[in-house]
Amino acid sequence: MITQSWRQSMAQDTGIEQLRATGIRLPSRFREEECPTISPAVEHIALYVKDIDRMREFYMEAFRATAGKRFHSDRTGLVSESLTLKNGLRMKLMTLPHLLKADYASRTGWSHIAMGVRSEENVRSETERLRAMSGCRVLAEPHYTEDNCFESVISDPEGNRIVLTT
């Protein structure tokens, strides 16, 4: 059973108040009646990358995503491409080729993306499959978290964290 003090702690630790302001849907452990202002679901995830071709290939192979049409802005130099995963989640990869490496460091990316793979066995098997991929590193072996989720943590070729969870 999740206690009220644990919920308060999680709200402070994870910035729930900031999430409420953005309209991001919270995990099911935060009941809707506790967060009445939240209703939208995540529409897509966007990630700035250095090498859009390498990252597109990684996400297509790792998560069987399909690629959409590439967009290029002559005005800003922005190049973006949308990927769609089998479950319908859309991910937008974006790059600004003219930026210096230092400029990428000033952009904050995500903490992680959590990919639900349905079972402990799938967490284990997907971790092993991804471990064998070039550029993919296992950061945390399959394990139970303090809140009783079973997960592993990997990184893509540019070091972005991906959680594989049940």
Secondary structure, 3 states (H helix, E strand, C coil): CCCHHHHHHHHHHHCHHHHHHHCCCCCCCCCHHHCCCCCCCCCEEEEECCCHHHHHHHHHHHHCCEEEEEEECCCCCCEEEEEECCCCCEEEEEECCCCCHHHHHHCCCCCCEEEECCCHHHHHHHHHHHHCCCCCEEEEEEEECCCCCEEEEEECCCCCEEEEEC
